[in-house]
Amino acid sequence: MHKLFKNDTWIKPYLAKYKKLLALVFFLGVLTFFCAVGLMFVAGYLISRSATHPYNILVVYVPVLLTRAFGIGRPLFKYLERINSHNWVLRVTSLLRKRLYTTLETSAMFLTSKFQTGDLLSILADDIDHLENLYLRTIFPTLVAYITGIIVILALGVISWPYAIFMLIAFSIILFFIPLASEAMHGAAKEYEKSLVHESYSQLTDATFGIGDWMISGHKNGFLKSVTKNDAKLDASNFHTHKYEWNRDLLVKMMFGIVLVGTLIWSNWFFTGSQAMANYAAAFVLGVFPLMDAFIPVSQAMEEWPMYKDSVVRLNELSADTVNPNPDQSDANPETFKDIKMNDVTFNYPGEKVSLIKNVSLEVKKGHKLAIIGPSGVGKTTLLQLLLGTLMPTNGSVTVDDINVSRLQKNRANWFSVLDQSPFLFNTTVMNNVRIGNENATDADVKQALKDVGLSSYIESLPDGYNTNVRESGIRFSGGQRQRLALARILLQNNPIVLLDEPTVGLDPITENDLITTLDKVLAGKTVIWVTHHLQGLSTMNQVIFLEDGSIKMQGNPKELYKKDPRYRKLYAMDQGIVSD
């Protein structure tokens, strides 16, 4: 725990920021138990004293007043403690959520190399709530119990040191040994359950992303099985967990039974000197009962610590990975764009020894078109993400006009446009979907962009024209039409660099050829970097590189490569379905 909090940036800063309010919470918590102990103590004394038939009511007047005072004070201080503790926690968690979303927003392009989507959903859904519970269910009750225990031991030490030693031993077992054993034994089960839940998050996310394929294949049972396979394990673990909790609580209550018996024996020995002293025997015995409410939650709080620890570790790792991920951002004007370069770039994901990209260098000047070809899985899309700045090179650099691409991330949307395999269309009108490319575009601008990509005639023929709802994921339109709608967005953006990530995948040959022709026409004058796995439409490219195993194996103008490189000619023949010797 000390090691964890030594470099913590998610808990310690807020403990210090609201330390006065936190001190008030602890004070009110201790005061609540003080009133509870005082109420039972005075009530025990009052019962014993009243049983002796005092000659005057004034003899027990002070205990009666104290009973009323403690009786009123206990719920009052408990209410104030709850109000202030929740006030403190809500202030802190609101700041934590703000910080988390700011971190995710400013560093989103780097997170995919550090976290899976299911991990991020777990962070968003659970981790901040876990920190809230860490304060309310672990830190607060544990410290209040320890402070209360210390005060009780010190007070008893003044009255009788043998009894104080007995209570110290009993409190140590209840507040230290049982909680530590509970954390060691039961904490492992909690951590196991959390790992199952975390795995289920990832599986559910992965299965949901692929739900279309599950539906098409008709494997409904396979989908359900993939997202529920941990349910039986969780149920079994929960059963053993509840059984252990019952046994642990029984042990704690047995320890309090020993404390009560010990207190009864000690009080009958210590307070037998006179009738007046004997009245305190019941007071001390009854005064033990409220301590159960303070001490019993400690074991539960300690056993839940491993679950909260994972959240603290993950959030601190998130901060460590994304603290100032972008260096000082450049204010360079995209209109002055000259070239984009990749200088001896190597990339591998953290923890992996195999590099996806190996010592790649390339240069694309303004207005030129580069095609990156190669079979699936050789690193083409990774190379595109490095050029975009979504991934940072392990070695080497990516620069735009000699400015590292990491310094352009703040205004990246003004430098790069991207058309990938499956552009997302929202459940709104054609006009709104295209205007996403430039929110300031007029209706005339949107219609012109649609005309440029060859969709205006078709859209105008629809009953609702440009106000036609494309429906969820754009299912109102065909694959080629969805690509053209996304291309219209790019035209509205009017950025100098356009990245194409296999936009023709899944299209029939005629639609593919039409889209390539449109791309060549509307992107004239733009700097285009096109990732593809075959050679259709590369005749208009200024440069082609063939990527294999993360390295460039061929590079040059496509026409020159066809004339001089036998391997390129063979690839071209295979791509076109030409049989040659």
C-alpha positions as CSV (number, residue, x, y, z in Angstrom):
1,M,0.0,0.0,0.0
2,H,2.9,2.3,0.8
3,K,4.5,1.6,-2.5
4,L,1.3,2.2,-4.4
5,F,0.5,5.6,-2.8
6,K,4.1,6.8,-3.0
7,N,3.8,7.7,-6.6
8,D,0.0,8.0,-6.7
9,T,-1.5,11.0,-8.5
10,W,-5.2,10.1,-8.2
11,I,-5.8,10.0,-4.4
12,K,-3.1,11.8,-2.5
13,P,-3.6,15.2,-4.2
14,Y,-7.2,15.3,-3.2
15,L,-6.5,14.2,0.4
16,A,-4.4,17.2,0.7
17,K,-6.6,19.6,-1.2
18,Y,-9.6,19.0,1.1
19,K,-7.7,18.1,4.3
20,K,-9.8,20.4,6.6
21,L,-13.0,18.9,5.4
22,L,-11.5,15.4,5.7
23,A,-10.4,16.2,9.2
24,L,-13.9,17.3,10.1
25,V,-15.3,14.1,8.7
26,F,-13.0,12.0,10.9
27,F,-13.7,14.2,13.9
28,L,-17.5,13.8,13.4
29,G,-17.1,10.0,12.9
30,V,-15.2,9.6,16.1
31,L,-17.7,11.9,17.9
32,T,-20.5,9.7,16.7
33,F,-19.1,6.6,18.2
34,F,-18.1,8.6,21.3
35,C,-21.8,9.5,21.7
36,A,-22.9,5.9,21.1
37,V,-20.4,4.6,23.7
38,G,-21.4,7.4,26.1
39,L,-25.1,6.7,25.6
40,M,-24.7,3.0,26.5
41,F,-22.3,3.7,29.3
42,V,-24.5,6.3,31.0
43,A,-27.6,4.1,30.3
44,G,-25.9,1.2,32.1
45,Y,-24.9,3.4,35.0
46,L,-28.4,4.9,35.2
47,I,-30.1,1.5,35.2
48,S,-27.8,0.2,37.9
49,R,-28.1,3.4,40.0
50,S,-31.9,3.5,39.7
51,A,-32.1,-0.1,40.8
52,T,-30.8,1.0,44.2
53,H,-33.8,3.2,44.8
54,P,-32.1,6.5,45.2
55,Y,-33.8,8.8,47.8
56,N,-34.0,11.7,45.4
57,I,-34.4,12.0,41.6
58,L,-31.7,14.7,41.6
59,V,-29.2,11.9,42.3
60,V,-29.6,10.5,38.8
61,Y,-30.4,13.9,37.2
62,V,-27.0,14.3,35.6
63,P,-27.0,10.8,34.1
64,V,-30.5,11.5,32.7
65,L,-29.3,14.7,31.1
66,L,-26.2,12.9,29.7
67,T,-28.4,10.2,28.3
68,R,-30.5,12.7,26.5
69,A,-27.4,14.6,25.3
70,F,-25.7,11.5,24.0
71,G,-29.0,10.2,22.5
72,I,-29.5,13.4,20.5
73,G,-25.8,13.8,19.7
74,R,-25.3,10.3,18.2
75,P,-27.8,10.6,15.2
76,L,-27.0,14.3,14.9
77,F,-23.2,13.8,14.5
78,K,-23.8,10.7,12.3
79,Y,-26.0,12.8,10.0
80,L,-23.3,15.6,9.9
81,E,-20.6,13.0,9.3
82,R,-22.6,11.5,6.4
83,I,-23.3,14.9,4.9
84,N,-19.7,16.0,5.0
85,S,-18.2,12.7,4.0
86,H,-20.4,12.6,0.9
87,N,-19.8,16.2,0.2
88,W,-16.0,15.5,0.3
89,V,-16.3,12.4,-1.9
90,L,-18.6,14.0,-4.4
91,R,-16.2,17.0,-4.7
92,V,-13.3,14.7,-5.2
93,T,-15.0,12.3,-7.6
94,S,-16.3,15.2,-9.7
95,L,-12.7,16.4,-10.1
96,L,-11.6,12.8,-10.8
97,R,-14.2,12.4,-13.6
98,K,-13.3,15.7,-15.1
99,R,-9.6,14.8,-15.0
100,L,-10.3,11.3,-16.5
101,Y,-12.4,12.7,-19.4
102,T,-9.9,15.4,-20.1
103,T,-7.1,12.8,-20.1
104,L,-9.0,10.6,-22.5
105,E,-10.0,13.5,-24.7
106,T,-6.5,15.0,-25.0
107,S,-4.8,11.6,-25.4
108,A,-7.3,9.6,-27.3
109,M,-5.0,9.0,-30.3
110,F,-2.4,7.3,-28.0
111,L,-4.7,5.1,-26.0
112,T,-5.3,2.4,-28.6
113,S,-1.7,1.4,-28.3
114,K,-2.0,1.1,-24.5
115,F,-5.5,-0.2,-23.8
116,Q,-8.1,-2.4,-25.3
117,T,-11.5,-0.9,-25.8
118,G,-12.9,-3.1,-23.1
119,D,-10.2,-1.8,-20.7
120,L,-11.3,1.8,-21.4
121,L,-14.9,0.9,-20.9
122,S,-13.9,-0.7,-17.6
123,I,-12.1,2.5,-16.6
124,L,-15.0,4.7,-17.5
125,A,-17.6,2.4,-15.9
126,D,-15.9,1.2,-12.8
127,D,-12.7,2.8,-11.7
128,I,-13.9,6.2,-10.6
129,D,-16.8,4.5,-8.7
130,H,-14.2,2.2,-7.1
131,L,-12.3,5.3,-5.9
132,E,-15.5,6.7,-4.5
133,N,-16.1,3.4,-2.6
134,L,-12.4,3.4,-1.6
135,Y,-13.0,6.6,0.4
136,L,-16.5,5.7,1.7
137,R,-16.1,2.0,2.4
138,T,-12.3,1.6,3.2
139,I,-10.5,4.8,4.2
140,F,-13.2,6.5,6.3
141,P,-14.5,3.5,8.4
142,T,-10.9,2.1,8.8
143,L,-9.4,5.3,10.1
144,V,-12.5,6.1,12.3
145,A,-12.2,2.7,13.8
146,Y,-8.5,3.0,14.5
147,I,-8.9,6.5,16.0
148,T,-11.8,5.3,18.2
149,G,-9.8,2.2,19.3
150,I,-6.8,4.3,20.2
151,I,-8.9,6.7,22.3
152,V,-10.6,3.9,24.1
153,I,-7.3,2.1,24.9
154,L,-5.8,5.3,26.2
155,A,-8.9,6.1,28.3
156,L,-8.9,2.6,29.8
157,G,-5.2,2.8,30.5
158,V,-5.9,5.6,33.0
159,I,-8.6,3.5,34.7
160,S,-6.9,0.0,34.7
161,W,-3.9,-1.0,32.8
162,P,-4.5,-4.8,33.0
163,Y,-8.0,-4.2,31.4
164,A,-6.4,-1.8,28.9
165,I,-3.9,-4.5,27.8
166,F,-6.7,-7.1,27.5
167,M,-8.6,-4.7,25.3
168,L,-5.5,-3.8,23.3
169,I,-5.0,-7.5,22.5
170,A,-8.6,-8.0,21.6
171,F,-8.7,-4.8,19.4
172,S,-5.5,-5.9,17.7
173,I,-7.1,-9.2,16.7
174,I,-10.3,-7.5,15.5
175,L,-8.7,-4.5,13.8
176,F,-5.4,-5.9,12.5
177,F,-5.1,-9.7,12.4
178,I,-8.6,-10.6,11.1
179,P,-8.6,-7.8,8.5
180,L,-5.1,-8.8,7.3
181,A,-6.1,-12.4,7.1
182,S,-9.3,-11.4,5.4
183,E,-7.4,-9.4,2.8
184,A,-4.9,-12.2,2.1
185,M,-7.5,-14.9,1.8
186,H,-10.7,-13.2,0.7
187,G,-8.9,-10.5,-1.3
188,A,-7.6,-13.0,-3.7
189,A,-11.1,-14.2,-4.4
190,K,-12.3,-10.6,-5.0
191,E,-9.4,-10.0,-7.3
192,Y,-10.2,-13.2,-9.2
193,E,-13.9,-12.1,-9.6
194,K,-12.7,-8.7,-10.8
195,S,-10.5,-10.3,-13.4
196,L,-13.5,-12.4,-14.6
197,V,-15.6,-9.2,-14.8
198,H,-12.8,-7.4,-16.7
199,E,-12.5,-10.3,-19.1
200,S,-16.2,-10.3,-19.6
201,Y,-16.0,-6.6,-20.5
202,S,-13.4,-7.3,-23.1
203,Q,-15.3,-10.3,-24.5
204,L,-18.6,-8.4,-24.6
205,T,-17.0,-5.4,-26.3
206,D,-15.3,-7.6,-28.9
207,A,-18.4,-9.7,-29.5
208,T,-20.6,-6.5,-29.8
209,F,-18.2,-5.0,-32.4
210,G,-18.6,-8.2,-34.4
211,I,-22.3,-8.7,-33.8
212,G,-23.0,-8.2,-37.5
213,D,-20.9,-11.3,-38.3
214,W,-22.5,-13.3,-35.6
215,M,-25.9,-12.4,-37.0
216,I,-24.9,-13.2,-40.6
217,S,-23.4,-16.5,-39.6
218,G,-26.5,-17.4,-37.6
219,H,-24.4,-18.4,-34.6
220,K,-26.7,-16.8,-32.0
221,N,-25.7,-19.4,-29.4
222,G,-22.0,-18.8,-30.0
223,F,-22.5,-15.1,-29.3
224,L,-24.3,-15.8,-26.1
225,K,-21.8,-18.4,-25.1
226,S,-18.9,-16.0,-25.7
227,V,-20.3,-13.2,-23.5
228,T,-21.6,-15.5,-20.7
229,K,-18.9,-18.1,-20.3
230,N,-17.6,-16.5,-17.1
231,D,-21.1,-16.4,-15.4
232,A,-20.8,-19.9,-13.8
233,K,-17.3,-19.1,-12.5
234,L,-18.6,-15.9,-11.0
235,D,-21.5,-17.6,-9.4
236,A,-19.3,-20.2,-7.8
237,S,-16.8,-17.6,-6.6
238,N,-19.6,-15.5,-5.2
239,F,-21.0,-18.5,-3.3
240,H,-17.6,-19.1,-1.6
241,T,-17.2,-15.4,-1.0
242,H,-20.5,-15.1,0.9
243,K,-19.7,-18.3,2.8
244,Y,-16.3,-16.8,3.9
245,E,-17.9,-13.5,4.8
246,W,-20.4,-15.3,7.1
247,N,-17.6,-17.2,8.8
248,R,-15.5,-14.1,9.2
249,D,-18.3,-12.0,10.7
250,L,-19.0,-14.9,13.0
251,L,-15.4,-14.9,14.1
252,V,-15.4,-11.1,14.7
253,K,-18.6,-11.4,16.8
254,M,-17.1,-14.3,18.8
255,M,-14.2,-12.0,19.6
256,F,-16.6,-9.3,20.8
257,G,-18.3,-12.0,22.9
258,I,-14.9,-12.7,24.5
259,V,-14.5,-8.9,25.0
260,L,-17.9,-8.8,26.7
261,V,-17.1,-11.7,29.0
262,G,-13.7,-10.3,29.8
263,T,-15.3,-6.9,30.5
264,L,-17.9,-8.6,32.8
265,I,-15.3,-10.5,34.7
266,W,-13.0,-7.4,35.0
267,S,-15.9,-5.1,36.1
268,N,-17.1,-7.5,38.7
269,W,-13.6,-7.7,40.1
270,F,-12.7,-4.0,39.8
271,F,-16.0,-2.4,40.9
272,T,-16.8,-4.5,44.0
273,G,-15.3,-2.1,46.6
274,S,-18.6,-0.3,47.2
275,Q,-22.2,0.0,46.0
276,A,-21.4,3.3,44.3
277,M,-18.5,1.6,42.3
278,A,-20.7,-1.4,41.5
279,N,-23.0,0.8,39.5
280,Y,-20.2,1.2,36.8
281,A,-20.1,-2.6,36.1
282,A,-23.1,-2.5,33.8
283,A,-21.9,0.8,32.3
284,F,-18.6,-0.7,31.0
285,V,-20.3,-3.9,29.7
286,L,-22.9,-2.0,27.8
287,G,-20.3,0.5,26.6
288,V,-18.6,-2.2,24.6
289,F,-21.6,-2.9,22.3
290,P,-21.4,0.3,20.2
291,L,-17.7,-0.5,19.4
292,M,-19.0,-3.4,17.3
293,D,-20.5,-1.0,14.8
294,A,-17.2,0.8,14.5
295,F,-14.9,-2.2,14.3
296,I,-16.8,-4.8,12.2
297,P,-16.7,-2.9,8.9
298,V,-12.9,-2.8,9.0
299,S,-12.5,-6.5,7.9
300,Q,-14.8,-5.9,5.0
301,A,-13.0,-2.6,4.1
302,M,-9.6,-4.3,4.1
303,E,-10.7,-7.3,2.0
304,E,-12.1,-5.0,-0.7
305,W,-8.8,-3.2,-0.9
306,P,-7.3,-5.4,-3.7
307,M,-10.3,-4.6,-5.9
308,Y,-9.9,-0.9,-5.4
309,K,-6.1,-1.2,-5.7
310,D,-6.5,-2.4,-9.3
311,S,-8.5,0.7,-10.1
312,V,-5.9,3.0,-8.5
313,V,-3.0,1.2,-10.4
314,R,-4.9,1.4,-13.8
315,L,-5.7,5.0,-13.4
316,N,-2.1,5.9,-12.4
317,E,-0.9,3.9,-15.4
318,L,-3.3,5.8,-17.6
319,S,-1.8,9.0,-16.3
320,A,1.7,7.8,-16.6
321,D,1.1,6.8,-20.2
322,T,-0.7,10.0,-21.2
323,V,0.8,12.7,-19.0
324,N,1.7,15.4,-21.5
325,P,1.6,12.9,-24.4
326,N,1.8,15.8,-26.9
327,P,4.7,18.1,-26.7
328,D,4.3,21.8,-27.3
329,Q,1.9,22.1,-30.2
330,S,2.8,23.9,-33.4
331,D,0.7,26.7,-34.9
332,A,1.9,25.9,-38.4
333,N,-0.6,26.7,-41.1
334,P,-1.8,23.7,-43.2
335,E,-2.0,26.0,-46.2
336,T,1.8,26.1,-46.2
337,F,2.2,22.3,-46.4
338,K,5.2,21.1,-48.4
339,D,5.9,17.5,-47.6
340,I,5.5,14.6,-45.1
341,K,8.4,12.4,-44.2
342,M,9.0,9.2,-42.4
343,N,12.7,8.9,-41.2
344,D,14.0,5.4,-40.3
345,V,10.8,4.5,-38.4
346,T,10.5,1.4,-36.3
347,F,7.4,0.5,-34.3
348,N,6.4,-2.2,-31.9
349,Y,3.7,-2.3,-29.2
350,P,4.8,-2.1,-25.6
351,G,5.8,-5.4,-24.2
352,E,6.2,-7.0,-27.7
353,K,9.6,-7.7,-29.1
354,V,8.6,-8.2,-32.7
355,S,8.5,-4.9,-34.6
356,L,5.5,-4.3,-37.0
357,I,7.4,-1.6,-38.8
358,K,11.2,-1.9,-39.4
359,N,13.4,1.0,-40.4
360,V,11.0,2.6,-42.9
361,S,11.8,5.8,-44.6
362,L,9.7,7.7,-47.2
363,E,8.8,11.1,-48.4
364,V,5.7,12.5,-50.0
365,K,5.7,16.0,-51.5
366,K,2.7,18.3,-51.8
367,G,0.3,17.2,-54.5
368,H,2.0,13.8,-54.9
369,K,0.3,10.5,-54.5
370,L,1.8,7.5,-52.7
371,A,0.3,4.0,-52.7
372,I,1.3,1.5,-49.9
373,I,0.6,-2.0,-51.1
374,G,1.2,-5.5,-49.7
375,P,-0.7,-8.5,-48.3
376,S,-2.8,-8.3,-45.2
377,G,-1.1,-8.2,-41.9
378,V,2.2,-6.7,-43.0
379,G,1.8,-3.3,-41.2
380,K,0.1,-1.1,-43.9
381,T,-2.5,0.3,-41.6
382,T,0.0,0.6,-38.8
383,L,2.2,2.7,-41.1
384,L,-0.8,4.9,-41.8
385,Q,-1.5,5.4,-38.1
386,L,2.2,6.4,-37.6
387,L,1.9,9.0,-40.4
388,L,-1.3,10.3,-38.8
389,G,0.2,10.5,-35.4
390,T,-2.2,8.0,-33.8
391,L,0.8,5.9,-32.9
392,M,4.2,7.1,-31.9
393,P,7.3,5.4,-33.4
394,T,9.5,3.3,-31.1
395,N,12.5,4.7,-33.1
396,G,12.8,7.3,-35.8
397,S,10.4,10.2,-36.6
398,V,7.5,11.3,-38.7
399,T,7.5,15.0,-39.7
400,V,5.3,17.3,-41.6
401,D,7.2,20.3,-43.0
402,D,10.1,19.2,-40.6
403,I,7.6,19.4,-37.7
404,N,7.2,16.2,-35.7
405,V,3.7,15.0,-36.3
406,S,3.1,14.7,-32.5
407,R,3.2,18.6,-32.4
408,L,0.3,18.8,-34.9
409,Q,-2.2,16.7,-32.9
410,K,-4.1,19.7,-31.5
411,N,-5.0,20.8,-35.1
412,R,-4.7,17.4,-36.7
413,A,-8.3,17.7,-38.1
414,N,-7.0,20.6,-40.2
415,W,-4.1,18.7,-41.6
416,F,-5.4,15.2,-42.3
417,S,-8.5,13.7,-43.8
418,V,-9.1,10.0,-43.6
419,L,-11.3,7.6,-45.6
420,D,-11.2,4.1,-44.3
421,Q,-12.9,0.8,-45.1
422,S,-16.1,1.4,-43.2
423,P,-16.8,5.2,-42.7
424,F,-19.5,5.7,-40.1
425,L,-22.7,7.4,-41.1
426,F,-25.1,8.7,-38.4
427,N,-28.8,8.3,-38.1
428,T,-29.6,11.7,-39.5
429,T,-30.0,13.4,-42.9
430,V,-27.6,13.3,-45.8
431,M,-26.9,17.0,-45.3
432,N,-26.0,16.6,-41.6
433,N,-23.8,13.6,-42.3
434,V,-21.8,15.4,-45.0
435,R,-21.6,18.7,-43.0
436,I,-19.7,16.8,-40.3
437,G,-16.6,17.5,-42.5
438,N,-17.1,21.3,-42.0
439,E,-19.8,22.5,-39.7
440,N,-19.5,26.0,-41.2
441,A,-20.3,24.8,-44.7
442,T,-23.4,26.2,-46.4
443,D,-26.1,24.1,-47.9
444,A,-24.7,25.0,-51.3
445,D,-21.2,23.8,-50.3
446,V,-22.6,20.5,-49.1
447,K,-24.6,20.0,-52.4
448,Q,-21.6,20.9,-54.4
449,A,-19.5,18.3,-52.6
450,L,-22.1,15.7,-53.2
451,K,-22.2,16.7,-56.9
452,D,-18.4,16.3,-57.1
453,V,-18.5,12.8,-55.8
454,G,-21.4,11.9,-58.2
455,L,-24.2,11.5,-55.7
456,S,-26.3,14.6,-56.3
457,S,-28.5,13.1,-59.1
458,Y,-29.3,10.0,-57.0
459,I,-30.1,12.0,-53.8
460,E,-32.3,14.5,-55.7
461,S,-34.3,11.6,-57.0
462,L,-35.2,10.4,-53.5
463,P,-38.6,11.6,-52.0
464,D,-36.9,13.6,-49.3
465,G,-33.9,14.6,-51.4
466,Y,-31.0,16.0,-49.3
467,N,-33.1,15.6,-46.1
468,T,-33.2,11.8,-46.6
469,N,-32.3,10.0,-43.4
470,V,-29.4,7.7,-44.1
471,R,-30.6,5.5,-41.1
472,E,-28.3,3.8,-38.6
473,S,-24.8,3.1,-39.9
474,G,-25.9,4.4,-43.3
475,I,-27.9,1.2,-44.2
476,R,-30.1,3.3,-46.4
477,F,-27.2,3.4,-49.0
478,S,-25.0,0.9,-50.7
479,G,-21.3,0.4,-49.8
480,G,-20.1,2.5,-52.7
481,Q,-22.6,5.3,-51.9
482,R,-21.5,5.3,-48.2
483,Q,-17.9,5.7,-49.3
484,R,-18.9,8.6,-51.6
485,L,-20.8,10.3,-48.7
486,A,-17.7,10.0,-46.6
487,L,-15.6,11.4,-49.5
488,A,-17.9,14.4,-49.7
489,R,-17.0,15.1,-46.1
490,I,-13.3,15.1,-47.0
491,L,-14.0,17.6,-49.8
492,L,-15.6,19.9,-47.3
493,Q,-12.7,19.6,-45.0
494,N,-10.3,20.7,-47.7
495,N,-7.2,19.4,-45.9
496,P,-3.9,19.1,-47.6
497,I,-3.2,15.4,-46.7
498,V,-5.7,12.7,-47.4
499,L,-5.2,9.2,-46.1
500,L,-7.1,6.3,-47.7
501,D,-7.2,3.0,-45.8
502,E,-8.4,0.5,-48.3
503,P,-11.7,2.3,-49.1
504,T,-12.6,0.0,-51.9
505,V,-12.6,-3.2,-49.8
506,G,-15.8,-5.2,-50.1
507,L,-17.0,-3.4,-53.3
508,D,-17.8,-5.1,-56.5
509,P,-15.3,-4.5,-59.4
510,I,-17.5,-2.0,-61.2
511,T,-18.3,0.0,-58.1
512,E,-14.6,-0.2,-57.1
513,N,-13.5,1.1,-60.5
514,D,-16.0,4.0,-60.4
515,L,-14.9,5.0,-56.9
516,I,-11.3,4.9,-57.9
517,T,-12.1,7.2,-60.8
518,T,-14.0,9.5,-58.5
519,L,-11.1,9.6,-56.0
520,D,-8.6,10.4,-58.7
521,K,-10.8,13.2,-60.0
522,V,-11.9,14.9,-56.8
523,L,-8.6,14.6,-55.0
524,A,-6.5,16.1,-57.8
525,G,-4.0,18.5,-56.2
526,K,-4.2,16.8,-52.8
527,T,-1.4,14.9,-51.2
528,V,-2.8,11.3,-51.1
529,I,-1.4,8.3,-49.2
530,W,-3.4,5.2,-50.2
531,V,-3.2,1.9,-48.4
532,T,-4.4,-1.0,-50.5
533,H,-3.7,-4.7,-50.9
534,H,-3.9,-4.9,-54.6
535,L,-2.8,-2.9,-57.6
536,Q,-6.1,-1.7,-59.1
537,G,-5.9,2.0,-59.9
538,L,-2.2,2.6,-59.1
539,S,-1.4,3.9,-62.5
540,T,-2.2,7.5,-61.3
541,M,0.2,7.2,-58.3
542,N,3.5,9.1,-58.3
543,Q,5.1,6.5,-56.1
544,V,4.4,2.9,-54.9
545,I,6.0,1.1,-52.0
546,F,5.5,-2.6,-51.4
547,L,5.5,-3.5,-47.7
548,E,6.4,-7.0,-46.5
549,D,7.1,-8.0,-42.9
550,G,7.2,-4.4,-41.9
551,S,9.9,-3.4,-44.3
552,I,9.9,-1.8,-47.8
553,K,10.8,-4.4,-50.4
554,M,10.0,-2.4,-53.5
555,Q,9.7,1.3,-54.1
556,G,9.3,3.6,-57.1
557,N,7.0,5.0,-59.8
558,P,4.4,2.3,-60.8
559,K,5.2,2.6,-64.5
560,E,8.9,2.3,-64.0
561,L,8.5,-0.6,-61.6
562,Y,6.4,-2.4,-64.2
563,K,9.1,-2.0,-66.8
564,K,12.1,-2.8,-64.6
565,D,10.9,-5.1,-61.7
566,P,9.9,-8.7,-62.6
567,R,8.4,-9.2,-59.2
568,Y,6.1,-6.1,-59.6
569,R,5.0,-7.4,-63.0
570,K,4.2,-10.8,-61.5
571,L,2.2,-9.2,-58.7
572,Y,0.3,-7.0,-61.3
573,A,-0.4,-10.1,-63.4
574,M,-1.7,-12.0,-60.4
575,D,-3.8,-9.0,-59.3
576,Q,-5.4,-8.7,-62.7
577,G,-6.0,-12.4,-63.0
578,I,-3.6,-12.7,-66.0
579,V,-2.1,-16.2,-66.4
580,S,1.6,-16.0,-67.4
581,D,4.5,-18.4,-67.6
